[in-house]
Amino acid sequence: MTKSRLQPETQPETQPQTSPQVIAVASGKGGVGKTFFSLQLASHATKLGKRVLLMDADLGLANADVMLGISAPESIHQVLQGQSRLKDIIVDSGHGFDVLPGGSGLHELTALATAQQQLLLDEMSAISSDYDVVIIDTAAGISDNVLYFVSASESTLIVLTPDPTSLTDAYALIKVLSQQRDTDHFMVIINQADEREAQLVFRRLLSVADRYLNVHLELMGHLQRDPSVRNSIRSQSPFSEQFPTSLATALDAVLHNPRDTSRSSGLRFFWQHSLRNALNGEQADPATEMPHNMGGIR
């Protein structure tokens, strides 16, 4: 039975943090604001006094550096080629947090081999003590890379919009992660929606997940349509005091969501778990038993 809370409750952490809080930000389809939320989450955590690393894990089509208006001379590509260490390619965002740039226009990065995943495991483990929060901005969809990075994270944030295709694709992503990678808790943010519409979208997602899956969905908040968001992206100035207050509320809810103590044993634990699943699991088929009753909001 799917469990949910439409309004998240902030609770104090009961155990000291001994490893970075690792949050994967994912979406079923592109164009829903996933990277925008990743950047806002990194900035918000920095303002709370956290040491933050934003990892652009959209390998092959990375764009976090573009949205920030910064130049990244090297990327994960050089690390996987053995030409650089991970710690050496990290760049300063100019906003208080660090950025680990992904590769852009490199098809070979879109599906990492097991040896490459192991290499990233070792490199990430070496720098994990330098950060309090690691935010992994994954690619859209259900590629092997997405499954790997999400299952290597302590918690998962799903971003979607009221668009029916976004809703369907978000469900497909949740289904594959729950059935193939043992991920059963998902935070959810609805973009481009007012509070009423966000509640309707979440309830539709929840009702279908409740019927077919055994997962916990938690609505963290929403971001209403606002021209200041689009303008900031176009101008490569992703941070503004003009954003709707609903954004700050949602970001606070994500960062203060109680940590999963069963999954907070450090990056190495997560990535080894992910590698094991990658070796033992079967290729996911998103079309299998997909519910057909996920129409648009009316």
C-alpha atoms as a printed R data frame, in Angstrom:
    type eleno elety resid chain resno      x      y       z
1   ATOM     1    CA   MET     A     1  0.000  0.000   0.000
2   ATOM     2    CA   THR     A     2  1.379  3.394  -0.975
3   ATOM     3    CA   LYS     A     3  1.831  5.799   1.894
4   ATOM     4    CA   SER     A     4  1.740  9.555   1.514
5   ATOM     5    CA   ARG     A     5  1.650 12.888   3.270
6   ATOM     6    CA   LEU     A     6  0.242 15.745   1.239
7   ATOM     7    CA   GLN     A     7  1.847 18.219   3.631
8   ATOM     8    CA   PRO     A     8  5.385 17.242   4.770
9   ATOM     9    CA   GLU     A     9  6.192 17.535   8.438
10  ATOM    10    CA   THR     A    10  9.572 18.906   9.433
11  ATOM    11    CA   GLN     A    11 11.185 16.773  12.113
12  ATOM    12    CA   PRO     A    12 14.578 17.147  13.776
13  ATOM    13    CA   GLU     A    13 17.282 14.690  12.848
14  ATOM    14    CA   THR     A    14 17.681 12.124  15.596
15  ATOM    15    CA   GLN     A    15 21.175 10.984  14.670
16  ATOM    16    CA   PRO     A    16 24.302 12.978  13.879
17  ATOM    17    CA   GLN     A    17 25.231 13.311  10.246
18  ATOM    18    CA   THR     A    18 28.262 11.178   9.495
19  ATOM    19    CA   SER     A    19 28.090 11.310   5.699
20  ATOM    20    CA   PRO     A    20 26.818 13.732   3.073
21  ATOM    21    CA   GLN     A    21 23.110 13.955   2.449
22  ATOM    22    CA   VAL     A    22 22.883 12.656  -1.128
23  ATOM    23    CA   ILE     A    23 19.807 13.812  -3.067
24  ATOM    24    CA   ALA     A    24 19.111 12.730  -6.650
25  ATOM    25    CA   VAL     A    25 16.850 15.057  -8.645
26  ATOM    26    CA   ALA     A    26 15.120 13.166 -11.452
27  ATOM    27    CA   SER     A    27 12.235 13.436 -13.897
28  ATOM    28    CA   GLY     A    28 10.429 11.158 -16.303
29  ATOM    29    CA   LYS     A    29 10.804 13.601 -19.185
30  ATOM    30    CA   GLY     A    30 12.861 16.656 -20.030
31  ATOM    31    CA   GLY     A    31 11.751 20.259 -19.903
32  ATOM    32    CA   VAL     A    32 10.019 20.103 -16.512
33  ATOM    33    CA   GLY     A    33 12.527 22.228 -14.581
34  ATOM    34    CA   LYS     A    34 14.695 19.497 -13.060
35  ATOM    35    CA   THR     A    35 18.026 21.295 -13.454
36  ATOM    36    CA   PHE     A    36 16.468 24.571 -12.289
37  ATOM    37    CA   PHE     A    37 15.342 22.868  -9.079
38  ATOM    38    CA   SER     A    38 18.760 21.245  -8.644
39  ATOM    39    CA   LEU     A    39 20.427 24.660  -8.822
40  ATOM    40    CA   GLN     A    40 17.917 26.211  -6.424
41  ATOM    41    CA   LEU     A    41 18.388 23.325  -3.996
42  ATOM    42    CA   ALA     A    42 22.177 23.774  -4.073
43  ATOM    43    CA   SER     A    43 21.887 27.516  -3.497
44  ATOM    44    CA   HIS     A    44 19.347 27.121  -0.703
45  ATOM    45    CA   ALA     A    45 21.467 24.519   1.108
46  ATOM    46    CA   THR     A    46 24.470 26.857   0.825
47  ATOM    47    CA   LYS     A    47 22.488 29.675   2.463
48  ATOM    48    CA   LEU     A    48 21.775 27.288   5.339
49  ATOM    49    CA   GLY     A    49 25.521 26.978   5.925
50  ATOM    50    CA   LYS     A    50 25.996 23.626   4.178
51  ATOM    51    CA   ARG     A    51 29.015 22.672   2.087
52  ATOM    52    CA   VAL     A    52 27.377 21.692  -1.186
53  ATOM    53    CA   LEU     A    53 28.412 19.832  -4.327
54  ATOM    54    CA   LEU     A    54 26.122 19.831  -7.369
55  ATOM    55    CA   MET     A    55 26.909 16.930  -9.681
56  ATOM    56    CA   ASP     A    56 25.675 17.333 -13.248
57  ATOM    57    CA   ALA     A    57 24.913 13.691 -13.976
58  ATOM    58    CA   ASP     A    58 23.124 14.333 -17.265
59  ATOM    59    CA   LEU     A    59 26.137 12.807 -18.961
60  ATOM    60    CA   GLY     A    60 26.241 13.547 -22.669
61  ATOM    61    CA   LEU     A    61 23.814 16.499 -22.438
62  ATOM    62    CA   ALA     A    62 25.051 18.320 -19.345
63  ATOM    63    CA   ASN     A    63 23.808 21.889 -18.978
64  ATOM    64    CA   ALA     A    64 24.111 23.040 -15.347
65  ATOM    65    CA   ASP     A    65 27.257 25.011 -16.204
66  ATOM    66    CA   VAL     A    66 25.409 26.689 -19.086
67  ATOM    67    CA   MET     A    67 22.545 27.754 -16.815
68  ATOM    68    CA   LEU     A    68 25.101 29.149 -14.365
69  ATOM    69    CA   GLY     A    69 27.002 30.970 -17.089
70  ATOM    70    CA   ILE     A    70 30.315 29.412 -16.080
71  ATOM    71    CA   SER     A    71 33.028 27.680 -18.082
72  ATOM    72    CA   ALA     A    72 34.087 24.139 -17.184
73  ATOM    73    CA   PRO     A    73 37.343 23.275 -19.000
74  ATOM    74    CA   GLU     A    74 37.108 19.606 -18.012
75  ATOM    75    CA   SER     A    75 34.315 17.161 -17.240
76  ATOM    76    CA   ILE     A    76 33.675 13.630 -16.040
77  ATOM    77    CA   HIS     A    77 34.823 12.513 -19.493
78  ATOM    78    CA   GLN     A    78 38.449 13.267 -18.562
79  ATOM    79    CA   VAL     A    79 38.058 11.357 -15.310
80  ATOM    80    CA   LEU     A    80 36.706  8.271 -17.046
81  ATOM    81    CA   GLN     A    81 39.575  8.490 -19.541
82  ATOM    82    CA   GLY     A    82 42.061  8.478 -16.662
83  ATOM    83    CA   GLN     A    83 43.294 11.965 -17.555
84  ATOM    84    CA   SER     A    84 42.101 13.766 -14.406
85  ATOM    85    CA   ARG     A    85 40.993 13.179 -10.843
86  ATOM    86    CA   LEU     A    86 37.447 14.048  -9.856
87  ATOM    87    CA   LYS     A    87 38.631 16.575  -7.285
88  ATOM    88    CA   ASP     A    88 40.572 18.413  -9.992
89  ATOM    89    CA   ILE     A    89 37.631 19.065 -12.334
90  ATOM    90    CA   ILE     A    90 35.297 20.566  -9.714
91  ATOM    91    CA   VAL     A    91 34.559 24.233 -10.420
92  ATOM    92    CA   ASP     A    92 33.245 27.083  -8.283
93  ATOM    93    CA   SER     A    93 29.682 28.017  -9.214
94  ATOM    94    CA   GLY     A    94 30.220 31.599  -8.100
95  ATOM    95    CA   HIS     A    95 27.256 31.198  -5.735
96  ATOM    96    CA   GLY     A    96 28.857 29.427  -2.795
97  ATOM    97    CA   PHE     A    97 28.622 25.817  -3.947
98  ATOM    98    CA   ASP     A    98 30.809 23.591  -6.115
99  ATOM    99    CA   VAL     A    99 29.863 22.023  -9.437
100 ATOM   100    CA   LEU     A   100 31.005 18.700 -10.830
101 ATOM   101    CA   PRO     A   101 30.465 19.145 -14.582
102 ATOM   102    CA   GLY     A   102 29.178 16.351 -16.781
103 ATOM   103    CA   GLY     A   103 30.110 15.905 -20.434
104 ATOM   104    CA   SER     A   104 28.184 17.503 -23.283
105 ATOM   105    CA   GLY     A   105 27.851 16.098 -26.776
106 ATOM   106    CA   LEU     A   106 29.600 12.844 -25.853
107 ATOM   107    CA   HIS     A   107 27.451  9.839 -26.718
108 ATOM   108    CA   GLU     A   108 29.799  7.390 -25.007
109 ATOM   109    CA   LEU     A   109 28.891  8.909 -21.631
110 ATOM   110    CA   THR     A   110 25.185  8.110 -21.928
111 ATOM   111    CA   ALA     A   111 25.664  4.505 -20.759
112 ATOM   112    CA   LEU     A   112 28.477  3.944 -18.269
113 ATOM   113    CA   ALA     A   113 30.125  0.542 -18.151
114 ATOM   114    CA   THR     A   114 30.434 -1.218 -14.791
115 ATOM   115    CA   ALA     A   115 34.153 -0.420 -14.616
116 ATOM   116    CA   GLN     A   116 33.380  3.255 -15.158
117 ATOM   117    CA   GLN     A   117 30.752  3.165 -12.418
118 ATOM   118    CA   GLN     A   118 33.315  1.629 -10.065
119 ATOM   119    CA   LEU     A   119 35.811  4.354 -10.951
120 ATOM   120    CA   LEU     A   120 33.245  7.048 -10.126
121 ATOM   121    CA   LEU     A   121 32.489  5.217  -6.880
122 ATOM   122    CA   ASP     A   122 36.118  5.431  -5.815
123 ATOM   123    CA   GLU     A   123 36.484  9.060  -6.884
124 ATOM   124    CA   MET     A   124 33.263 10.196  -5.181
125 ATOM   125    CA   SER     A   125 34.185  8.380  -1.996
126 ATOM   126    CA   ALA     A   126 37.499 10.234  -1.929
127 ATOM   127    CA   ILE     A   127 35.817 13.660  -1.852
128 ATOM   128    CA   SER     A   128 32.663 12.852   0.153
129 ATOM   129    CA   SER     A   129 34.080 14.153   3.438
130 ATOM   130    CA   ASP     A   130 34.419 17.639   1.917
131 ATOM   131    CA   TYR     A   131 30.642 18.135   1.642
132 ATOM   132    CA   ASP     A   132 27.506 18.114   3.762
133 ATOM   133    CA   VAL     A   133 25.109 17.838   0.822
134 ATOM   134    CA   VAL     A   134 25.616 16.242  -2.598
135 ATOM   135    CA   ILE     A   135 22.903 16.983  -5.176
136 ATOM   136    CA   ILE     A   136 22.879 14.752  -8.250
137 ATOM   137    CA   ASP     A   137 21.100 16.314 -11.230
138 ATOM   138    CA   THR     A   138 20.329 13.247 -13.336
139 ATOM   139    CA   ALA     A   139 19.279 13.003 -16.955
140 ATOM   140    CA   ALA     A   140 15.574 12.796 -17.765
141 ATOM   141    CA   GLY     A   141 13.994  9.388 -18.368
142 ATOM   142    CA   ILE     A   142 14.898  5.858 -17.330
143 ATOM   143    CA   SER     A   143 18.319  5.240 -18.863
144 ATOM   144    CA   ASP     A   144 20.814  2.973 -17.113
145 ATOM   145    CA   ASN     A   145 22.740  6.048 -15.958
146 ATOM   146    CA   VAL     A   146 19.634  7.497 -14.303
147 ATOM   147    CA   LEU     A   147 18.879  4.226 -12.507
148 ATOM   148    CA   TYR     A   148 22.488  4.032 -11.357
149 ATOM   149    CA   PHE     A   149 22.722  7.550  -9.953
150 ATOM   150    CA   VAL     A   150 19.305  7.460  -8.284
151 ATOM   151    CA   SER     A   151 19.895  4.135  -6.598
152 ATOM   152    CA   ALA     A   152 23.277  5.493  -5.479
153 ATOM   153    CA   SER     A   153 21.519  8.275  -3.575
154 ATOM   154    CA   GLU     A   154 20.060  8.488  -0.104
155 ATOM   155    CA   SER     A   155 16.873 10.182  -1.302
156 ATOM   156    CA   THR     A   156 15.130 10.917  -4.584
157 ATOM   157    CA   LEU     A   157 13.264 14.036  -5.662
158 ATOM   158    CA   ILE     A   158 10.930 13.646  -8.650
159 ATOM   159    CA   VAL     A   159 10.053 16.831 -10.564
160 ATOM   160    CA   LEU     A   160  7.021 16.898 -12.861
161 ATOM   161    CA   THR     A   161  4.430 19.247 -14.314
162 ATOM   162    CA   PRO     A   162  0.658 18.878 -14.806
163 ATOM   163    CA   ASP     A   163  1.290 17.858 -18.422
164 ATOM   164    CA   PRO     A   164 -0.222 14.342 -18.875
165 ATOM   165    CA   THR     A   165  2.969 13.066 -20.528
166 ATOM   166    CA   SER     A   166  5.054 14.352 -17.623
167 ATOM   167    CA   LEU     A   167  2.741 12.589 -15.188
168 ATOM   168    CA   THR     A   168  2.868  9.308 -17.097
169 ATOM   169    CA   ASP     A   169  6.644  9.438 -17.486
170 ATOM   170    CA   ALA     A   170  7.110 10.268 -13.801
171 ATOM   171    CA   TYR     A   171  5.089  7.175 -12.905
172 ATOM   172    CA   ALA     A   172  7.205  5.078 -15.302
173 ATOM   173    CA   LEU     A   173 10.393  6.302 -13.628
174 ATOM   174    CA   ILE     A   174  9.049  5.583 -10.142
175 ATOM   175    CA   LYS     A   175  7.912  2.136 -11.243
176 ATOM   176    CA   VAL     A   176 11.269  1.150 -12.732
177 ATOM   177    CA   LEU     A   177 13.211  2.464  -9.739
178 ATOM   178    CA   SER     A   178 10.967  0.646  -7.273
179 ATOM   179    CA   GLN     A   179 10.947 -2.656  -9.135
180 ATOM   180    CA   GLN     A   180 14.508 -2.705 -10.461
181 ATOM   181    CA   ARG     A   181 16.529 -0.717  -7.910
182 ATOM   182    CA   ASP     A   182 14.745 -1.174  -4.561
183 ATOM   183    CA   THR     A   183 13.918  2.530  -4.258
184 ATOM   184    CA   ASP     A   184 10.650  2.919  -2.374
185 ATOM   185    CA   HIS     A   185 10.557  6.510  -1.073
186 ATOM   186    CA   PHE     A   186 10.126  9.481  -3.394
187 ATOM   187    CA   MET     A   187  9.819 13.174  -2.699
188 ATOM   188    CA   VAL     A   188  7.705 14.962  -5.315
189 ATOM   189    CA   ILE     A   189  7.628 18.581  -6.515
190 ATOM   190    CA   ILE     A   190  5.063 19.847  -9.023
191 ATOM   191    CA   ASN     A   191  6.342 22.628 -11.278
192 ATOM   192    CA   GLN     A   192  4.261 25.155 -13.248
193 ATOM   193    CA   ALA     A   193  1.205 24.688 -11.055
194 ATOM   194    CA   ASP     A   194 -0.670 26.563  -8.364
195 ATOM   195    CA   GLU     A   195 -1.367 24.864  -5.036
196 ATOM   196    CA   ARG     A   196 -4.756 23.443  -6.059
197 ATOM   197    CA   GLU     A   197 -3.466 22.049  -9.343
198 ATOM   198    CA   ALA     A   198 -0.394 20.597  -7.626
199 ATOM   199    CA   GLN     A   199 -2.602 18.749  -5.153
200 ATOM   200    CA   LEU     A   200 -4.711 17.331  -8.003
201 ATOM   201    CA   VAL     A   201 -1.652 16.184  -9.949
202 ATOM   202    CA   PHE     A   202 -0.128 14.562  -6.883
203 ATOM   203    CA   ARG     A   203 -3.348 12.760  -6.003
204 ATOM   204    CA   ARG     A   204 -3.573 11.366  -9.532
205 ATOM   205    CA   LEU     A   205  0.010 10.101  -9.343
206 ATOM   206    CA   LEU     A   206 -0.612  8.725  -5.873
207 ATOM   207    CA   SER     A   207 -3.790  6.879  -6.847
208 ATOM   208    CA   VAL     A   208 -2.087  5.016  -9.685
209 ATOM   209    CA   ALA     A   209  1.041  4.248  -7.648
210 ATOM   210    CA   ASP     A   210 -1.167  3.037  -4.801
211 ATOM   211    CA   ARG     A   211 -2.848  0.545  -7.122
212 ATOM   212    CA   TYR     A   212  0.249 -0.893  -8.777
213 ATOM   213    CA   LEU     A   213  3.311 -0.198  -6.590
214 ATOM   214    CA   ASN     A   214  4.519 -0.458  -3.015
215 ATOM   215    CA   VAL     A   215  6.131  2.954  -2.601
216 ATOM   216    CA   HIS     A   216  5.984  6.021  -0.361
217 ATOM   217    CA   LEU     A   217  5.248  9.290  -2.178
218 ATOM   218    CA   GLU     A   218  5.567 12.606  -0.370
219 ATOM   219    CA   LEU     A   219  4.525 15.944  -1.840
220 ATOM   220    CA   MET     A   220  7.140 18.522  -0.870
221 ATOM   221    CA   GLY     A   221  5.573 21.507  -2.596
222 ATOM   222    CA   HIS     A   222  5.040 23.253  -5.902
223 ATOM   223    CA   LEU     A   223  6.241 26.181  -7.995
224 ATOM   224    CA   GLN     A   224  3.623 28.258  -9.724
225 ATOM   225    CA   ARG     A   225  4.113 29.662 -13.206
226 ATOM   226    CA   ASP     A   226  6.044 32.904 -12.982
227 ATOM   227    CA   PRO     A   227  7.826 34.973 -15.656
228 ATOM   228    CA   SER     A   228 10.759 35.614 -13.309
229 ATOM   229    CA   VAL     A   229 11.741 31.938 -13.548
230 ATOM   230    CA   ARG     A   230 11.862 31.886 -17.348
231 ATOM   231    CA   ASN     A   231 13.656 35.224 -17.474
232 ATOM   232    CA   SER     A   232 16.319 34.031 -15.042
233 ATOM   233    CA   ILE     A   233 17.026 30.937 -17.120
234 ATOM   234    CA   ARG     A   234 17.278 32.924 -20.341
235 ATOM   235    CA   SER     A   235 19.677 35.417 -18.784
236 ATOM   236    CA   GLN     A   236 21.826 32.648 -17.210
237 ATOM   237    CA   SER     A   237 21.087 34.193 -13.812
238 ATOM   238    CA   PRO     A   238 19.265 31.326 -12.102
239 ATOM   239    CA   PHE     A   239 18.927 32.951  -8.675
240 ATOM   240    CA   SER     A   240 16.593 35.798  -7.842
241 ATOM   241    CA   GLU     A   241 14.790 37.333  -4.881
242 ATOM   242    CA   GLN     A   242 11.730 37.672  -7.125
243 ATOM   243    CA   PHE     A   243 10.868 33.962  -7.295
244 ATOM   244    CA   PRO     A   244  7.528 32.900  -5.784
245 ATOM   245    CA   THR     A   245  7.651 32.080  -2.067
246 ATOM   246    CA   SER     A   246  6.333 28.612  -2.914
247 ATOM   247    CA   LEU     A   247  9.818 27.768  -4.216
248 ATOM   248    CA   ALA     A   248 11.567 28.491  -0.909
249 ATOM   249    CA   THR     A   249  8.889 26.551   0.945
250 ATOM   250    CA   ALA     A   250  9.421 23.499  -1.266
251 ATOM   251    CA   LEU     A   251 13.226 23.685  -0.988
252 ATOM   252    CA   ASP     A   252 13.037 23.907   2.799
253 ATOM   253    CA   ALA     A   253 10.793 20.847   2.880
254 ATOM   254    CA   VAL     A   254 13.255 18.810   0.793
255 ATOM   255    CA   LEU     A   255 16.351 19.755   2.790
256 ATOM   256    CA   HIS     A   256 14.667 19.261   6.166
257 ATOM   257    CA   ASN     A   257 12.962 16.016   5.257
258 ATOM   258    CA   PRO     A   258 14.087 13.440   7.867
259 ATOM   259    CA   ARG     A   259 17.046 11.450   6.614
260 ATOM   260    CA   ASP     A   260 16.664  7.750   5.942
261 ATOM   261    CA   THR     A   261 19.017  6.225   8.524
262 ATOM   262    CA   SER     A   262 18.911  2.895   6.679
263 ATOM   263    CA   ARG     A   263 20.474  4.626   3.652
264 ATOM   264    CA   SER     A   264 22.801  7.151   5.282
265 ATOM   265    CA   SER     A   265 25.965  5.093   5.525
266 ATOM   266    CA   GLY     A   266 27.964  7.109   3.031
267 ATOM   267    CA   LEU     A   267 28.475  7.317  -0.697
268 ATOM   268    CA   ARG     A   268 30.385  4.062  -0.939
269 ATOM   269    CA   PHE     A   269 27.440  2.116   0.515
270 ATOM   270    CA   PHE     A   270 25.053  3.609  -2.024
271 ATOM   271    CA   TRP     A   271 27.239  3.159  -5.042
272 ATOM   272    CA   GLN     A   272 28.183 -0.408  -4.163
273 ATOM   273    CA   HIS     A   273 24.479 -1.162  -3.707
274 ATOM   274    CA   SER     A   274 23.818  0.362  -7.119
275 ATOM   275    CA   LEU     A   275 26.585 -1.633  -8.789
276 ATOM   276    CA   ARG     A   276 25.227 -4.851  -7.304
277 ATOM   277    CA   ASN     A   277 21.766 -4.091  -8.650
278 ATOM   278    CA   ALA     A   278 23.179 -3.204 -12.047
279 ATOM   279    CA   LEU     A   279 24.904 -6.573 -12.268
280 ATOM   280    CA   ASN     A   280 21.940 -8.605 -10.997
281 ATOM   281    CA   GLY     A   281 18.980 -6.697 -12.424
282 ATOM   282    CA   GLU     A   282 17.289 -7.058 -15.753
283 ATOM   283    CA   GLN     A   283 16.773 -4.252 -18.288
284 ATOM   284    CA   ALA     A   284 13.583 -2.400 -17.354
285 ATOM   285    CA   ASP     A   285 10.713 -2.195 -19.836
286 ATOM   286    CA   PRO     A   286  8.715  0.974 -19.106
287 ATOM   287    CA   ALA     A   287  5.805 -0.143 -21.306
288 ATOM   288    CA   THR     A   288  5.154 -3.315 -19.320
289 ATOM   289    CA   GLU     A   289  1.853 -3.149 -17.434
290 ATOM   290    CA   MET     A   290  1.733  0.642 -17.730
291 ATOM   291    CA   PRO     A   291 -1.598  1.932 -16.407
292 ATOM   292    CA   HIS     A   292 -3.793  3.512 -19.060
293 ATOM   293    CA   ASN     A   293 -5.842  5.756 -16.806
294 ATOM   294    CA   MET     A   294 -3.426  8.641 -16.270
295 ATOM   295    CA   GLY     A   295 -5.171 11.358 -18.239
296 ATOM   296    CA   GLY     A   296 -4.659 15.081 -17.861
297 ATOM   297    CA   ILE     A   297 -6.027 17.249 -15.095
298 ATOM   298    CA   ARG     A   298 -9.455 18.728 -15.869
